[in-house]
Amino acid sequence: MSAVAWIAVGSLAAWVWLLLGQGFFWRTDQRLPRRAAPDRWPSVAIVVPARDEADMLPVSLPSLQAQDYPGVAEIFLVDDCSKDGTGDLARALSVRYGGLPVTVVSPGEPESGWTGKLWAVRHGIALARAREPAPEFLLLTDADIAHEPDSLRELVAAACSGGFDLVSQMARLRVASVWERLVVPAFVYFFSQLYPFRWVNRAKARTAAAAGGCVLLRTGAAERARVPESIRQAVIDDVSLARAVKRSGGRIWLGLAERVDSVRPYPRLADLWRMVSRSAYAQLRHSTVLLIGTVLGLALVYLAPPVTLAAGLLHGDRPAAWAGGAAWAVMAGTYMPMLGYYRQSMWLAPLLPFTAVLYLLMTVDSAVQHHRGRGAAWKGRTYARPKAAPDR
């Protein structure tokens, strides 16, 4: 066989392995597990870190205030040095909409060694623990996440029924613009490929992950895992949180949300680019070797199928065309369930190689920005590589 045919066969073999051996990552059936109402509804503190979120709060905060929860619940919104009036708006919304009580605090700039979000989470958790009695659960949710009225009730029921210490849902991201339709479903698809939800949800498996927009955590599990102190430098804080809880003996669960939505828009490619590139190189542990391996792997898995198919058809190389076409078909087939979850056209499935090229370029750009000293930049803050990695 020709060299092109061997590349095509290698890509096809990779896709057969991904299809069957990577925890069936492509399936979208990991939803909240079977659950029943507990005999007694535990108390919950909802912690919302917020930095310059005045545009998002009018949708997200009232959705938390409107939670139909049978037990005691309270919201702690931590204003992380916002410049757009986030704290004042949160106070006004708490009065306007009523519902669950809201406490708004501003702890000031983070101490050295802390990311802004985790510094805010630390203060929110501390306030919650100061209550008498302390809450039994913590709901850590972002300021751009909107919850249906039964969201908290269903999360708590799932945690109590399954004996989980951490229950997390991947919020359904917005898909309105052309670029969102092209990039957003792939973002969740790639995440689940890295962290297959079935593996995350196995008690004895080493794989651990969470989705930071919606994490229900037992207060006792947070104390055992020393959260958030043990992960205070983590840029990818949700995965680090899940690892810390699982390493400390906690049971975790991760799945796709049905009634929890992100309201943050990413209408332009530039917006999505910043969202991905700010943490992509951190995902690779700031390793040049892992970066090179990732680029080569993405090329073999996602780019080789259409390239070898085209080359095979152009040069009459049947093995290359057959293997490349089969690999592309398997790739598209594994992407269709995620497109269905996002209610998008199946015609987007064959475009996954193009989207993969975008993610490859975003990852390379993330490394370039890191080596230029810009680190993981977010809302005016830049985080360099930590001296130690307490979350690994």
C-alpha positions as CSV (number, residue, x, y, z in Angstrom):
1,M,0.0,0.0,0.0
2,S,1.0,3.6,-0.5
3,A,2.1,5.9,2.4
4,V,-1.2,7.8,2.0
5,A,-3.1,4.5,2.3
6,W,-1.2,3.6,5.5
7,I,-2.1,7.0,7.0
8,A,-5.7,6.5,6.1
9,V,-5.8,3.0,7.7
10,G,-4.1,4.4,10.8
11,S,-6.8,7.0,11.1
12,L,-9.5,4.5,10.6
13,A,-8.0,2.3,13.3
14,A,-7.9,5.3,15.6
15,W,-11.6,5.9,15.0
16,V,-12.6,2.3,15.5
17,W,-10.8,2.5,18.9
18,L,-12.5,5.8,19.8
19,L,-15.9,4.4,18.8
20,L,-15.6,1.3,21.0
21,G,-12.9,1.8,23.5
22,Q,-13.1,5.4,24.8
23,G,-16.0,5.0,27.2
24,F,-18.6,5.5,24.4
25,F,-17.9,9.2,24.8
26,W,-20.0,10.1,21.8
27,R,-23.2,9.0,23.4
28,T,-25.3,11.7,25.0
29,D,-27.4,9.5,27.4
30,Q,-25.6,10.5,30.6
31,R,-28.4,12.6,32.2
32,L,-29.3,12.9,35.9
33,P,-29.6,9.4,37.3
34,R,-32.7,7.9,38.8
35,R,-33.7,9.8,41.9
36,A,-36.4,10.1,44.5
37,A,-37.3,12.8,47.0
38,P,-35.3,12.4,50.2
39,D,-37.1,12.0,53.5
40,R,-35.6,15.3,54.6
41,W,-34.4,18.0,52.2
42,P,-30.9,19.1,53.2
43,S,-29.9,22.7,53.4
44,V,-28.1,24.3,50.5
45,A,-25.9,27.3,50.0
46,I,-25.7,28.6,46.4
47,V,-22.3,30.3,45.7
48,V,-22.1,32.5,42.6
49,P,-18.7,34.1,41.8
50,A,-19.3,37.1,39.5
51,R,-16.9,39.4,37.8
52,D,-18.3,42.1,35.4
53,E,-21.5,40.1,34.9
54,A,-24.1,42.9,34.8
55,D,-25.3,41.7,31.3
56,M,-25.9,38.1,32.5
57,L,-27.3,38.7,36.0
58,P,-30.8,39.8,35.0
59,V,-31.4,36.3,33.5
60,S,-29.3,34.1,35.8
61,L,-29.8,35.5,39.3
62,P,-33.7,35.6,39.1
63,S,-33.6,31.9,38.0
64,L,-31.8,31.0,41.2
65,Q,-34.1,33.1,43.3
66,A,-37.0,31.3,41.8
67,Q,-35.8,27.8,42.8
68,D,-38.7,25.7,44.0
69,Y,-36.8,23.9,46.7
70,P,-38.5,22.3,49.7
71,G,-35.6,22.8,52.0
72,V,-33.6,25.7,53.3
73,A,-31.5,27.4,50.6
74,E,-29.6,30.7,50.4
75,I,-27.7,32.5,47.6
76,F,-24.2,34.0,48.2
77,L,-23.1,36.2,45.3
78,V,-19.5,37.2,45.5
79,D,-18.6,40.3,43.5
80,D,-15.0,39.8,42.3
81,C,-13.9,43.4,41.9
82,S,-16.4,44.2,39.1
83,K,-16.3,47.5,37.3
84,D,-19.7,47.3,35.7
85,G,-21.9,47.5,38.9
86,T,-22.4,43.8,39.2
87,G,-22.8,44.0,43.0
88,D,-25.3,46.8,43.0
89,L,-27.3,45.1,40.3
90,A,-27.4,41.9,42.3
91,R,-28.7,43.7,45.3
92,A,-31.4,45.4,43.2
93,L,-32.4,42.1,41.6
94,S,-32.7,40.4,45.0
95,V,-35.2,43.0,46.1
96,R,-37.1,43.1,42.8
97,Y,-37.7,39.4,42.4
98,G,-37.7,38.1,46.0
99,G,-37.6,34.3,46.4
100,L,-34.5,32.8,47.9
101,P,-32.5,35.3,50.1
102,V,-29.4,36.8,48.4
103,T,-26.3,38.0,50.2
104,V,-23.8,40.0,48.1
105,V,-20.2,40.5,49.2
106,S,-17.0,41.9,47.7
107,P,-13.8,40.3,49.1
108,G,-11.4,42.5,47.2
109,E,-8.5,41.4,44.9
110,P,-7.3,37.8,45.3
111,E,-4.2,37.0,47.3
112,S,-1.1,35.8,45.5
113,G,-1.4,32.2,44.4
114,W,-5.2,32.3,43.9
115,T,-7.2,32.6,40.7
116,G,-10.0,35.2,40.9
117,K,-12.8,32.8,40.6
118,L,-11.6,30.4,43.3
119,W,-10.8,33.4,45.6
120,A,-14.5,34.4,45.2
121,V,-15.6,30.8,45.7
122,R,-13.5,30.6,48.9
123,H,-15.3,33.6,50.4
124,G,-18.7,32.4,49.4
125,I,-18.1,29.0,51.0
126,A,-16.7,30.7,54.1
127,L,-19.8,32.8,54.5
128,A,-22.0,29.7,54.0
129,R,-20.1,27.7,56.6
130,A,-20.5,30.5,59.1
131,R,-24.2,30.0,59.1
132,E,-25.7,28.1,62.0
133,P,-26.2,25.3,61.2
134,A,-23.8,25.1,58.2
135,P,-25.4,24.0,54.9
136,E,-25.1,20.3,54.0
137,F,-24.6,21.0,50.3
138,L,-23.0,23.8,48.2
139,L,-24.2,24.6,44.7
140,L,-21.3,26.2,42.8
141,T,-22.8,27.9,39.8
142,D,-21.5,30.6,37.4
143,A,-23.1,34.0,36.9
144,D,-23.9,33.2,33.3
145,I,-25.9,30.0,34.1
146,A,-29.7,30.0,34.2
147,H,-31.6,27.3,36.1
148,E,-35.1,26.0,35.6
149,P,-37.2,26.2,38.8
150,D,-36.7,22.6,39.6
151,S,-33.0,22.5,39.0
152,L,-31.8,22.5,42.6
153,R,-34.4,20.1,43.7
154,E,-33.4,17.6,41.0
155,L,-29.7,17.9,41.7
156,V,-30.2,17.3,45.4
157,A,-32.5,14.4,44.8
158,A,-29.9,12.8,42.5
159,A,-27.1,13.3,45.0
160,C,-29.1,11.9,47.9
161,S,-30.5,8.9,45.9
162,G,-27.1,8.0,44.5
163,G,-25.0,8.7,47.5
164,F,-22.9,11.2,45.4
165,D,-20.6,13.7,46.9
166,L,-20.5,15.8,43.7
167,V,-23.1,16.0,41.0
168,S,-22.3,18.2,38.0
169,Q,-24.2,19.0,34.9
170,M,-22.7,20.4,31.7
171,A,-24.9,23.4,31.0
172,R,-26.4,23.6,27.5
173,L,-24.4,26.3,25.8
174,R,-26.0,28.9,23.5
175,V,-26.1,28.0,19.8
176,A,-27.6,31.0,17.9
177,S,-24.9,32.4,15.6
178,V,-23.3,30.6,12.7
179,W,-20.0,30.3,14.6
180,E,-21.8,29.0,17.8
181,R,-23.5,26.3,15.7
182,L,-20.2,25.3,14.2
183,V,-18.0,25.4,17.3
184,V,-20.0,25.0,20.5
185,P,-21.3,21.4,20.0
186,A,-17.8,20.4,19.1
187,F,-16.5,21.9,22.3
188,V,-18.7,19.6,24.4
189,Y,-17.9,16.7,22.1
190,F,-14.1,17.2,22.5
191,F,-14.6,17.6,26.3
192,S,-16.4,14.3,26.6
193,Q,-13.7,12.6,24.4
194,L,-11.1,13.8,26.9
195,Y,-13.2,12.9,29.9
196,P,-15.8,10.2,29.0
197,F,-18.7,10.7,31.3
198,R,-19.1,6.9,31.9
199,W,-15.6,6.7,33.2
200,V,-16.0,9.8,35.3
201,N,-19.1,8.2,36.9
202,R,-17.4,4.9,37.8
203,A,-16.5,4.9,41.4
204,K,-13.2,3.0,40.9
205,A,-12.1,4.7,37.6
206,R,-9.3,7.3,37.8
207,T,-11.0,9.7,35.3
208,A,-12.4,12.7,37.1
209,A,-14.1,15.8,35.7
210,A,-16.9,18.3,36.4
211,A,-18.6,21.2,34.6
212,G,-17.9,24.4,36.5
213,G,-21.1,26.1,35.7
214,C,-23.2,23.7,37.8
215,V,-21.6,21.7,40.6
216,L,-23.5,20.4,43.6
217,L,-21.0,19.5,46.3
218,R,-21.5,18.0,49.8
219,T,-20.0,20.4,52.4
220,G,-18.3,17.5,54.1
221,A,-16.7,16.3,50.9
222,A,-15.4,19.9,50.3
223,E,-13.8,19.9,53.7
224,R,-12.1,16.5,53.2
225,A,-10.8,17.6,49.8
226,R,-9.7,21.0,51.2
227,V,-11.6,22.8,48.5
228,P,-11.0,25.4,47.3
229,E,-7.6,25.8,49.0
230,S,-6.1,22.7,47.5
231,I,-6.9,23.9,44.0
232,R,-6.4,27.6,44.5
233,Q,-4.1,28.0,41.5
234,A,-6.1,25.9,39.0
235,V,-7.1,27.6,35.8
236,I,-9.3,24.6,34.8
237,D,-10.9,24.7,38.2
238,D,-13.8,22.3,37.5
239,V,-11.7,19.3,36.5
240,S,-9.3,20.1,39.4
241,L,-12.2,20.2,41.8
242,A,-13.5,16.8,40.7
243,R,-10.1,15.3,41.0
244,A,-9.6,16.6,44.5
245,V,-13.0,15.2,45.6
246,K,-12.5,11.8,43.9
247,R,-8.9,11.5,45.3
248,S,-10.3,12.1,48.8
249,G,-12.7,9.2,48.5
250,G,-15.8,11.0,47.2
251,R,-18.2,9.7,44.6
252,I,-18.8,12.0,41.7
253,W,-21.2,12.1,38.7
254,L,-21.1,14.2,35.5
255,G,-23.7,14.4,32.8
256,L,-25.4,16.6,30.2
257,A,-28.0,19.1,31.5
258,E,-31.6,19.3,30.3
259,R,-32.8,22.3,32.3
260,V,-29.6,24.2,33.0
261,D,-28.4,26.7,30.3
262,S,-25.6,29.1,29.7
263,V,-26.9,32.5,28.7
264,R,-23.5,33.9,27.7
265,P,-23.4,34.7,23.9
266,Y,-20.3,34.0,21.8
267,P,-21.6,35.5,18.5
268,R,-18.2,35.9,16.8
269,L,-15.3,33.5,16.1
270,A,-13.1,35.8,18.2
271,D,-15.3,35.3,21.2
272,L,-15.1,31.6,21.0
273,W,-11.4,31.7,20.2
274,R,-10.8,33.5,23.5
275,M,-13.0,31.1,25.4
276,V,-11.0,28.1,24.2
277,S,-7.5,29.4,24.0
278,R,-7.4,30.9,27.5
279,S,-7.2,27.4,29.0
280,A,-6.2,25.0,26.2
281,Y,-2.5,25.0,27.0
282,A,-3.2,24.7,30.7
283,Q,-5.1,21.5,29.8
284,L,-1.8,20.2,28.3
285,R,0.0,21.1,31.5
286,H,2.0,23.7,29.7
287,S,4.0,21.0,28.1
288,T,5.6,21.5,24.6
289,V,5.8,17.7,24.2
290,L,2.1,17.3,24.9
291,L,1.4,20.2,22.5
292,I,3.3,18.5,19.7
293,G,1.6,15.2,20.4
294,T,-1.8,16.9,20.4
295,V,-1.2,18.6,17.1
296,L,0.0,15.3,15.5
297,G,-2.9,13.4,17.0
298,L,-5.5,15.9,15.8
299,A,-4.0,15.8,12.3
300,L,-4.1,12.0,12.2
301,V,-7.6,11.6,13.7
302,Y,-9.5,14.6,12.2
303,L,-7.6,15.9,9.2
304,A,-6.3,12.7,7.7
305,P,-9.7,11.2,6.7
306,P,-10.8,13.9,4.3
307,V,-7.3,14.5,3.0
308,T,-6.6,10.9,2.3
309,L,-10.0,10.4,0.7
310,A,-9.4,13.3,-1.6
311,A,-5.9,12.1,-2.4
312,G,-7.1,8.6,-3.0
313,L,-9.8,9.7,-5.4
314,L,-7.4,12.0,-7.2
315,H,-4.7,9.5,-7.7
316,G,-6.8,6.4,-8.1
317,D,-5.6,5.0,-4.7
318,R,-8.5,2.8,-3.7
319,P,-7.2,1.7,-0.3
320,A,-6.5,5.3,0.7
321,A,-9.9,6.5,-0.6
322,W,-11.8,3.6,1.1
323,A,-10.0,3.9,4.5
324,G,-10.2,7.7,4.5
325,G,-13.8,7.7,3.6
326,A,-14.7,5.1,6.2
327,A,-12.8,7.0,8.9
328,W,-14.6,10.2,8.0
329,A,-18.0,8.4,8.1
330,V,-17.2,7.0,11.6
331,M,-16.1,10.5,12.7
332,A,-19.3,12.1,11.5
333,G,-21.4,9.3,13.0
334,T,-20.0,9.8,16.4
335,Y,-20.7,13.6,16.2
336,M,-24.3,13.2,15.3
337,P,-25.6,12.5,18.8
338,M,-24.1,15.7,20.1
339,L,-25.6,17.7,17.2
340,G,-28.9,16.1,18.1
341,Y,-28.6,17.1,21.7
342,Y,-28.0,20.7,20.6
343,R,-30.9,20.4,18.1
344,Q,-28.6,21.2,15.1
345,S,-28.6,20.0,11.5
346,M,-26.9,16.6,10.9
347,W,-25.3,18.3,7.9
348,L,-22.8,19.8,10.3
349,A,-21.3,16.4,11.1
350,P,-19.1,16.2,8.0
351,L,-17.7,19.6,8.9
352,L,-16.1,18.3,12.1
353,P,-12.6,18.2,10.4
354,F,-12.8,22.0,9.7
355,T,-13.9,22.6,13.3
356,A,-11.0,20.5,14.6
357,V,-8.6,22.7,12.6
358,L,-10.0,25.7,14.4
359,Y,-9.4,24.0,17.8
360,L,-5.9,23.0,16.8
361,L,-5.1,26.6,15.9
362,M,-6.7,27.8,19.2
363,T,-4.5,25.4,21.1
364,V,-1.4,26.5,19.4
365,D,-2.3,30.1,20.0
366,S,-2.9,29.3,23.7
367,A,0.7,28.1,23.9
368,V,2.0,31.1,22.1
369,Q,0.2,33.5,24.4
370,H,1.5,31.6,27.4
371,H,5.1,31.8,26.2
372,R,4.6,35.5,25.6
373,G,3.8,35.9,29.3
374,R,0.0,36.4,28.8
375,G,-1.0,33.1,30.4
376,A,-4.7,32.4,30.8
377,A,-6.1,35.9,30.3
378,W,-9.7,36.5,31.5
379,K,-11.5,39.7,32.1
380,G,-8.4,41.8,32.7
381,R,-6.5,39.2,34.7
382,T,-3.6,37.0,33.5
383,Y,-2.5,33.8,35.3
384,A,1.0,32.5,34.7
385,R,1.9,28.9,35.1
386,P,1.8,28.0,38.9
387,K,5.1,27.0,40.5
388,A,3.4,23.9,41.9
389,A,0.4,22.0,40.7
390,P,-1.6,21.0,43.7
391,D,-4.5,19.8,41.6
392,R,-2.6,17.1,39.8
